[in-house]
């Protein structure tokens, strides 16, 4: 019997994927989450999960941060990214940052089942049309992943707000914390990322942003 977690903010997609998988995997137990915080909670509560199906653009995920964070905290859990995007740069980063598979949302039920079976057997899965086009991460990107993995979810939220150009008092308001706490987070962010000012931190944050995808993502 397998246990999967579907982490996606679109209820209709979760329901459709759930139905397709339960028809193909006997005795399958499926858990669901619709944002990054719920996903972390499910991961902490369900310690026998066999697979995580992750939507990059789920609220709170911070694009690639969610994948990097979960990969760091749960190194043995197979993660398969399911996305509406087929951008080669995005897929290269996803695989380089530790996903075991990348499944376009346009894939058929048969392709999805084939992909998950392959991942459950310990293999990496990519659409046949994309396998030879994926580039390996360079040393800079690998170092970036290590730095980002050191940030807590709250620190990453602060980094995102810095990227959006918010002032400390605006960040404090958005997160319902004091300005002193914001400053403490920023100090920790600078230290962990090895930077000395906001501009440098923002440049690093920009490297984790993915291109907007269609609403079906």
N, C-alpha and C positions, 0 to 999 in steps of 0.2 A: 504494500500500500504506500502511495506517495502523498506527500504534503507540499502543495505549492502556495506561494503568496503572490497575488496579482496586485501590483501597486500602480494604479492608474486613476486619474481624476474623472474619467468619463464612465458613468454608471452603465450606459448602454454597451460600451465596448467591453467592460468587465463581464457583464452578463453574457454577451455573445461568446467571449473567449471561454468563460467558465463552462457554458453549455457544450462548446466544441470539445473541450478537454475531458469533461466528465463522460462523454460518449466514447472516448478513446482509451482512457486509463481506468482500469477496474479499481474500485474502492478508493478513488482519488478524493482527498480532502483539500478543499480550497479555502484559503483565507484571503481577505481583501483589505486594501487601504486606499485612501484617496488623496493623501498628502504625505510629505516627508516625515512629519512627526508621528502620524499614525503608523507609517511603515517601520520606523524605529521601535515603536511600542510593540508592534506585532513580532518583530524580529527578537525582541527581548523576551517575549512571552512564549513564543513557539520555538522551542529549542530542537525540534526534530524536522525542520523544514528541509526539503530536498532541493528546492529551486525557488528563485525569486525572478518574477517577470516584472521588469522595471520600465516605467515611462519617464524619460528624461525631463519632460516639461511639466511634470506634476508639481503643484504648488509646494513651495518650500525646498524643492530639490536643488535649486540654484544651478540648473543645467547639469554640468558634469560633477558638481560638488557631491551630490547625493550618491552617485556611483563610487566616487573615490572614498567617501566616508564609510559607506557600507562595506566596500572591499577591504578597507583597513580594519574595521571592527569585526568582520565575519569572513576571514580569509578563506575558509573552506567551503563557503556557501556558493554554489554555482549561480551566477547572475546572467540573465538573458535580457537584453534591452529590446523592447518592442516599440517601434517608432514610426511615425508617418513620414519621416525624412529618410532619403537615401543618399544624402550628401556624403561623398567619399571622405572628406576631411573629418566629418563628425564620426563616421563609422571607424575610421582609423584611430581616432582618439578613444572612442568607446572600447575598442578591443585592446588598445594599448594600456588603458587604465584598468583592465582586469575583467571585462565581461567575457563570458564563455560563448556568447552568441549575440547576433544582431538580426532581428526579424522585422522586416518591413510590415506595417499594418495591412498592406494590400495583399499579403501572403494568404494562400488558401489554407483551410483547416488542415489538409493533408500535409502541407509544407511545414506548418507550425508543429504538428505532432512529430514529424520526422526530425525537425530541428531539436525539439526537447528530448526526444529519445536519444539522440546523438550526444547531447550535452550531459544527460543523466549517465551515459556510459563513459563520461570523462573526456569527450572530444569537443573541440571548438566547432561551431557551426556558423557559416555565412552563406548567403545566397550564391549559387554557383556563378552567376553573372558578375559577382563582385569580388570573389576570392583573390583573383590575381591583381586587383587594382588597389588593394589596401596597403598603405604605407606603414612602416614601423615608426614608432615614436623615436625622436632623437633624445639625446642626453638632457637637453634643456627641459623638454616636456616631462621626462621621467622625474627630474628634480622638482618640477612644479607640482607633480602629483604628491610627492613626499611632503612638500611644504603645506599644500592644501589639506592633506590628511591630518595634519597636526592641529588644524583649527577646529574648535567646537562649533556646533550648529549656530549658536548665538553669535560667535565671532564671525562666522561666515555671513550672517545676516548683516552685521555691521559693515563688513567689507563690501557687500552688495550696495548698501546705502551710500558708502563712500564713492563707489563707482557711479552712482546716480547723481552725485554732487551735493548730497545733503550735508548740512552743517551738524555739529555735535548736538545742538539743542533739538534739531529736527529729528535726528536719529533717536534721541532720548524719548521724544514724544511718540514716535512710531513704535518703539519697542516697550514703551511704558517703564522705562528705567531712568535713573538719574544721569545727569551729564558726567558726573564723576565716574560712574560705571562705564559709560561710553568711552571716556578717555582711557580707562583701564583696559578695556577691550582693544582699543586702537594700539595702545602700547604693546599688548601681547601679540597683536596681529603683525606689527612691524618687526618684532623680535622673531616670530616664527617664520615670517616670509623673508627675513634678512634684508629688509628695506629700512629707509630712514625718513620717508615722508609720504604724504598722501598720493602724490603723483605716481611714485613707484608702485605703491600698493594697488592703485587703480589700473595700472598697466598689466599687473599680474591678474587682476580680476577679469580684465577684458579677454584674456586668453582662454578663460573658461566659459565665456558666453557662446552659445550656439546661435546660428542663424534662425530667425523665426520660421516656424513651419506652419502648415495648414492646420485649421482648427480641429482636424481629426486626429492630431498627434496625441 
